[in-house]
C-alpha cells in the first residue's frame, strides 16, 4: 500500500474530508451547550425544526461518507495501475500490450471514417479524435491490463495525438507507442498525475464535492435552527474576517475606571441592532495595505507613531510584524481606515456587547480571571500576534477583546457617540486594556479615555492603542 488516503485527498483542492467537519460548527459563536428552554415551550434542541435539521445533517453525513469511500477506492485503484504503466518492472510489457491493442483497431477506425465520409460528413480532426477514442476503448477494455477508467483516459490522450494525421494508414505501432509515452511524460508521482491530469472532470470527484457542500449546508441549517440569534435579521452570514453580533437586549456594566454618566454602579440594559465585528484587531499588514492604497500625498498623515515611508514611499512599521495589531494609531487614523474599508469604529456599547455577549460575561471567556487567557498584567513584555489566545474567544467569536492593545471606540467620555471626526475631539473612550495594563483594567467593563487628537505625539505616551472595526448589516 502507498501513502494513506489523506495524502491523496491533499491533491483535491476544496474538497478535503476535514473541511466537512466544520459544518456543525460553522458559526464561530456556537456554544457547545444546548440553548436554554423557552418559557412555556420545548427546549431549543427539541424544537421540530431542530430535529428535522439534525436528521438532514445525519443523512448528508452518510452520503458524504459514501462519496468519499467511492473516491478513495478510485484513487487507490488508479494509483496501482498508473504505477504499472510507469514505474513497475512490468511497465514496458504492459505498454506494449496496450499499443498492440490500439494499433490492431486502427483498421476499424479507418473503416468508420470512410463510412462517415461516404455519408457526406466532413472529416475534421475532432471527428478523427472521437472515432479513435471510441475504437481504442473496446480493445483496451478487453485486454483488462489497466483499470477501465485509466484506460479510457489513456485512449483519449493517444487519440488526441494521432488525430493530427489525416491519413491513418501511415500510422505504425511505433507512432502509437510514441503517443502513449507522450501522454505519460514527463514522469510524475501518482499524486501529481492525479491532481494535474486525471482528477479534472472525474464524476467521483464532483460527486464528493457536492456531498461535502450538502453536508456543510445541512450543518449551517442546523446552526440556524439551534442558534437563530447568531445570524443577522435576514439570515446574513458574517463578512470575511468578521462575526455577527446578534441584535437584541444586552446587559452592560456596571462599569469601572472612567466614570460613565448615568451608570451609578448599575447594570444598564441596552437594545442594539445586529452588526458584524472584526474577529481580530486590525493588523499591521492590513493597515499598511490601507495606507499604500492612498495617493502619496495622503500617506504621511496616516502613519502611526514610529512608522515611516520607505524608499518606494510605502508604509513600513518599525518592527515589521505583519500579524501584530497596529498600535499607537490615533483616533483619526483608525477612523480613516474604517471608512476606507467600508466599516466604522464600534460604539462603546457595541464593543462591550461584542466582548460580553448575551451572557454579560465580565471577561470574554467567563466571569473568573485566568492569567493564561489574555496578554495583560505584564504576562509578556510586549504586543503579541492576533489570535495568540484562541482558547479565550468572546461569546461572539472575537479574539483579544481584553489585553494585548487597547481599542478605540466611537464614544466620547461623556457617553455620547461620535458620528463624524471633530477638530476639537477630546477624551474618546478606549476599552480592553493592553499587555502592560494592570489586572483591574483587563475586563469587559473597564473604560478609560484617550485624547482624540495628537495622542501619540510624544514617545512618552505609553498606552498602546489599536482598534477593530464593525459593519452595519444591510
C-alpha positions in Angstrom: 0.0 0.0 0.0 1.1 3.5 -0.7 0.6 6.7 1.3 -2.6 6.9 3.3 -5.7 8.4 1.6 -5.3 11.7 3.4 -2.2 12.3 1.1 -4.3 11.6 -1.9 -7.0 14.0 -0.9 -4.5 16.7 -0.2 -4.5 17.0 -4.0 -8.2 17.7 -4.2 -8.4 21.4 -3.7 -11.5 22.5 -1.9 -12.8 19.0 -1.1 -10.7 17.9 1.9 -12.6 15.4 4.1 -11.8 17.6 7.1 -13.5 20.5 5.5 -16.9 19.0 6.2 -16.2 18.7 9.9 -16.6 22.4 10.1 -20.2 22.2 9.1 -21.7 21.6 12.5 -19.6 24.4 13.9 -20.0 26.8 11.0 -20.7 29.8 13.1 -17.7 30.6 15.3 -20.0 31.8 18.1 -21.8 28.5 18.5 -21.7 27.2 22.1 -21.3 23.6 23.0 -24.2 23.8 25.3 -27.8 23.5 24.3 -29.8 26.6 24.2 -32.0 27.2 27.3 -35.6 26.1 27.3 -38.0 28.8 26.2 -40.7 29.8 28.6 -43.7 27.7 28.3 -42.3 25.7 25.3 -39.9 22.9 24.4 -36.1 23.2 25.0 -34.5 24.7 21.9 -32.9 21.3 20.9 -36.3 19.6 20.9 -38.0 22.1 18.6 -39.4 20.4 15.5 -37.2 22.4 13.1 -34.1 21.5 15.1 -35.0 17.8 15.0 -35.6 17.9 11.2 -32.4 19.8 10.6 -30.4 17.3 12.6 -31.9 14.4 10.6 -31.0 16.1 7.4 -27.5 16.6 8.6 -27.1 12.9 9.5 -28.4 11.9 6.1 -25.9 14.3 4.5 -23.1 12.9 6.7 -23.9 9.4 5.4 -23.9 10.5 1.8 -20.6 12.3 2.2 -19.0 9.2 3.7 -20.3 7.0 0.8 -19.0 9.5 -1.7 -15.6 9.6 0.0 -15.4 5.8 0.1 -16.0 5.7 -3.7 -13.4 8.4 -4.3 -10.9 6.6 -2.1 -11.4 3.3 -3.9 -11.0 5.0 -7.3 -7.7 6.7 -6.2 -6.2 3.6 -4.8 -7.2 1.5 -7.9 -5.8 4.1 -10.3 -2.6 4.5 -8.4 -1.7 0.9 -8.7 -2.5 0.8 -12.4 -0.6 4.1 -13.1 2.5 2.6 -11.4 2.0 -0.5 -13.5 2.3 1.7 -16.6 5.2 3.9 -15.4 7.5 2.6 -12.7 6.9 -1.1 -12.2 9.1 -3.8 -13.7 6.2 -4.7 -16.0 5.7 -1.2 -17.3 7.3 -1.9 -20.7 5.4 -5.1 -21.2 2.1 -3.5 -20.2 2.5 -0.6 -22.5 3.5 -2.9 -25.4 0.2 -4.9 -24.8 -1.8 -1.7 -25.0 0.0 -0.4 -28.0 -0.7 -3.6 -29.9 -4.4 -3.5 -28.9 -4.8 0.1 -30.2 -2.8 -0.5 -33.3 -4.8 -3.5 -34.2 -8.0 -1.4 -34.0 -6.8 1.2 -36.5 -8.4 -0.5 -39.5 -11.8 -0.3 -37.7 -11.2 3.4 -37.2 -10.4 3.9 -40.9 -13.5 2.0 -41.9 -15.7 4.1 -39.7 -14.2 7.3 -41.0 -14.7 6.1 -44.6 -18.4 5.4 -43.8 -18.9 8.9 -42.4 -17.1 10.5 -45.4 -19.3 8.4 -47.8 -22.4 9.7 -45.9 -21.3 13.3 -46.7 -19.8 14.2 -43.3 -16.7 16.4 -43.2 -13.8 14.5 -41.6 -12.3 17.1 -39.2 -9.6 16.4 -36.6 -12.3 16.5 -34.0 -14.2 13.7 -35.8 -11.0 11.6 -36.1 -10.3 12.1 -32.4 -13.8 11.0 -31.4 -13.7 7.9 -33.7 -10.2 6.9 -32.5 -11.2 7.3 -28.8 -14.3 5.1 -29.3 -12.4 2.5 -31.3 -9.5 2.3 -28.9 -11.7 1.9 -25.8 -13.1 -1.5 -26.8 -9.8 -3.4 -27.2 -8.3 -1.8 -24.2 -11.3 -2.9 -22.1 -10.9 -6.5 -23.5 -7.2 -6.5 -22.6 -8.0 -5.9 -18.9 -4.4 -4.7 -18.4 -5.3 -1.5 -16.6 -8.5 -0.1 -14.9 -11.1 0.9 -17.5 -11.2 4.5 -16.1 -7.4 4.9 -16.6 -7.6 3.1 -19.9 -10.3 5.5 -21.2 -8.1 8.4 -20.3 -5.0 6.9 -22.0 -7.1 6.1 -25.1 -8.4 9.6 -25.2 -4.9 11.1 -25.0 -3.5 8.8 -27.7 -6.4 9.6 -29.9 -5.8 13.3 -29.4 -2.2 12.9 -30.6 -2.9 10.6 -33.5 -5.9 12.6 -34.8 -3.5 15.2 -36.2 -2.7 12.6 -39.0 -5.2 13.0 -41.8 -4.2 9.6 -43.3 -4.4 6.9 -40.6 -2.9 4.4 -43.0 0.6 5.8 -42.3 0.4 5.1 -38.6 2.6 2.4 -37.2 2.9 0.7 -33.8 5.8 3.0 -33.1 3.6 6.0 -33.6 1.0 4.6 -31.2 3.8 4.0 -28.6 5.2 7.5 -29.0 1.7 8.9 -28.4 1.3 6.7 -25.3 4.6 7.7 -23.9 3.8 11.4 -24.6 0.6 11.1 -22.5 2.7 9.8 -19.6 5.6 12.3 -19.8 7.2 13.9 -18.0 7.4 11.3 -15.3 5.1 12.3 -12.4 4.4 10.8 -9.0 0.9 9.4 -9.0 -0.4 12.2 -6.7 0.9 14.8 -9.2 -0.6 12.9 -12.1 -3.9 12.6 -10.3 -4.2 16.2 -9.5 -2.9 17.7 -12.7 -4.3 15.3 -15.3 -6.7 12.7 -14.1 -8.8 14.4 -11.5 -10.4 17.2 -13.6 -13.8 16.1 -14.9 -13.9 12.8 -12.8 -17.6 12.3 -11.8 -16.4 10.7 -8.5 -14.7 14.0 -7.6 -17.7 16.1 -8.5 -20.0 13.7 -6.5 -17.8 14.0 -3.4 -17.6 17.8 -3.7 -21.4 18.0 -4.0 -21.8 15.7 -1.0 -19.5 17.9 1.1 -21.4 21.0 0.0 -24.7 19.4 1.0 -23.2 18.4 4.4 -22.0 21.9 5.1 -25.3 23.4 4.1 -27.1 21.0 6.4 -24.8 21.9 9.2 -25.5 25.6 8.6 -29.2 25.0 8.7 -28.9 23.1 11.9 -26.9 26.0 13.4 -29.6 28.4 12.2 -32.3 26.3 13.8 -30.4 25.9 17.1 -29.0 29.4 17.4 -31.1 31.8 15.3 -29.6 34.7 17.3 -26.2 34.0 15.7 -27.3 35.3 12.4 -28.5 38.6 11.0 -32.1 39.5 10.9 -32.4 38.2 7.3 -30.0 35.2 7.8 -26.9 37.2 6.9 -23.6 35.4 7.3 -20.7 37.4 8.6 -18.4 39.1 6.0 -14.9 37.6 5.7 -12.8 38.1 8.8 -15.9 39.2 10.8 -18.5 37.7 13.1 -22.2 38.5 13.5 -23.1 40.2 16.8 -26.8 39.5 17.0 -29.2 42.3 17.8 -31.3 42.4 20.9 -31.1 43.4 24.5 -27.7 43.4 26.3 -26.8 43.9 30.0 -23.8 46.2 30.1 -21.7 47.2 33.1 -21.6 48.2 35.9 -18.5 50.0 34.5 -15.3 50.9 36.3 -12.5 53.3 35.5 -13.6 56.5 33.9 -17.0 57.4 35.2 -19.9 56.7 32.9 -22.6 59.3 33.2 -25.8 57.7 34.4 -24.2 54.4 35.3 -24.0 54.9 39.1 -22.6 51.5 39.5 -25.6 49.8 38.0 -26.1 47.4 35.1 -27.6 49.1 32.0 -30.0 47.3 29.7 -29.5 48.4 26.1 -31.1 47.4 22.8 -28.7 47.0 19.8 -29.3 46.2 16.1 -27.3 43.3 14.6 -23.9 44.2 13.3 -20.7 42.5 12.2 -17.5 42.9 14.1 -13.9 42.2 13.1 -12.8 38.9 14.5 -9.4 40.4 15.4 -7.8 43.8 15.9 -6.6 45.4 12.7 -3.1 44.2 11.9 0.0 46.0 10.7 -0.4 44.2 7.4 -4.0 45.3 6.9 -3.2 48.9 8.0 -0.2 49.1 5.6 -2.4 47.9 2.8 -4.7 50.8 3.5 -2.0 53.5 3.6 -0.3 52.2 0.5 -3.6 52.2 -1.4 -3.9 56.0 -1.0 -2.3 58.8 -3.1 1.3 59.5 -2.0 0.4 63.0 -0.6 -2.1 61.5 1.9 0.2 58.8 3.3 2.4 60.7 5.8 -0.6 62.0 7.9 -1.8 58.4 8.3 1.4 56.9 9.6 1.2 55.7 13.2 3.9 56.7 15.6 7.2 55.0 14.6 6.1 54.2 11.0 8.0 55.6 8.0 7.7 55.7 4.2 10.4 53.5 2.7 12.4 54.3 -0.5 9.4 53.4 -2.6 7.1 55.6 -0.5 5.4 52.6 1.0 4.3 52.5 4.7 6.6 50.4 6.9 6.2 49.6 10.6 9.3 49.9 12.7 9.2 46.3 13.8 7.8 44.7 10.6 5.5 42.3 12.3 2.5 41.9 9.9 0.4 39.7 12.1 0.7 42.0 15.2 -2.1 44.6 15.7 -1.3 48.1 14.5 -0.6 50.2 17.6 0.0 53.9 18.5 -2.6 54.8 15.9 -4.6 57.9 16.5 -8.4 58.0 16.6 -8.4 59.9 13.3 -6.2 57.4 11.6 -8.4 54.5 12.9 -11.5 56.3 11.7 -9.9 56.8 8.3 -9.1 53.1 8.0 -12.6 52.1 8.9 -14.2 54.4 6.3 -11.7 53.1 3.7 -12.7 49.5 4.5 -16.4 50.3 4.3 -16.8 49.9 8.0 -16.8 52.1 11.1 -15.5 52.1 14.7 -17.7 50.5 17.3 -19.6 52.5 19.8 -18.8 51.7 23.4 -22.0 49.7 23.8 -21.2 47.7 20.7 -17.7 47.0 21.9 -18.9 45.7 25.3 -21.7 43.6 23.7 -19.1 42.1 21.4 -16.8 41.3 24.3 -19.5 40.1 26.8 -22.2 38.5 24.6 -25.7 37.9 25.7 -24.2 36.1 28.7 -23.0 39.5 30.1 -19.6 38.0 31.0 -17.1 40.0 33.0 -14.3 38.7 30.9 -14.6 37.4 27.3 -14.2 33.8 28.5 -16.4 33.9 31.5 -16.7 35.5 35.0 -13.4 34.5 36.6 -10.0 35.9 35.9 -7.4 33.5 34.4 -3.8 34.7 33.7 -3.4 32.4 30.7 -6.4 33.8 28.8 -5.1 37.3 27.8 -1.9 39.2 27.1 -2.0 41.5 30.1 -0.9 42.1 33.7 2.6 42.0 32.3 2.3 38.4 31.4 4.7 39.2 28.5 7.0 42.1 27.6 5.1 43.4 24.6 2.4 43.0 22.0 1.7 39.5 20.6 0.2 38.5 17.2 -3.5 38.5 16.9 -5.3 35.2 17.9 -2.4 34.3 20.3 -5.1 33.1 22.8 -7.5 31.1 20.6 -9.0 29.4 23.7 -10.3 32.7 25.1 -12.6 34.0 22.4 -15.6 36.1 23.4 -19.0 34.5 23.1 -19.4 36.3 19.8 -16.3 34.6 18.4 -13.9 37.6 18.6 -10.3 37.3 19.7 -8.2 39.5 22.1 -11.1 41.6 23.4 -9.1 42.0 26.6 -5.3 42.6 26.7 -2.7 43.0 24.0 -3.6 46.5 22.9 -6.3 49.0 23.9 -9.1 49.6 21.4 -10.7 52.8 20.2 -14.4 53.1 20.4 -16.6 55.8 18.7 -17.9 57.1 22.0 -16.9 60.3 23.9 -16.1 60.1 27.6 -19.5 61.6 28.4 -21.2 58.6 26.8 -22.3 60.3 23.6 -21.4 58.6 20.3 -19.2 60.2 17.6 -20.8 60.4 14.2 -18.1 62.4 12.4 -14.5 63.2 13.3 -14.3 66.6 15.0 -11.4 69.1 15.1 -11.7 69.6 18.8 -12.4 66.0 19.8 -11.0 65.1 23.2 -11.4 62.2 25.6 -12.5 59.3 23.4 -13.3 56.0 25.2 -10.8 53.1 24.8 -11.6 49.6 26.0 -10.0 46.3 26.8 -6.6 47.1 28.3 -3.2 46.2 26.9 -0.2 43.9 27.6 1.1 46.4 30.2 -2.3 47.1 31.9 -2.9 46.0 35.5 -5.4 43.2 36.1 -8.2 45.6 37.3 -8.2 47.1 33.7 -8.4 43.8 31.9 -12.1 43.1 31.7 -15.1 43.9 29.5 -16.4 46.7 31.8 -13.3 48.9 32.4 -13.5 52.2 30.5 -10.7 54.7 30.0 -10.3 57.8 27.8 -7.6 59.0 25.4 -7.2 62.3 23.6 -8.9 62.2 20.3 -6.1 64.2 18.6 -2.3 64.1 18.7 -2.5 61.2 21.1 0.9 59.8 20.2 2.9 63.0 19.5 5.3 62.1 22.3 7.0 58.7 22.8 6.4 59.2 26.5 2.8 58.2 25.9 2.9 54.5 26.8 -0.7 53.4 26.3 -0.6 51.2 23.2 -3.9 51.7 21.4 -5.1 49.8 18.4 -8.7 49.1 17.1 -11.1 46.8 15.4 -14.0 47.8 13.1 -17.7 46.9 12.9 -20.0 47.0 9.9 -23.8 47.6 9.7 -25.8 44.8 8.2 -27.7 45.7 5.1 
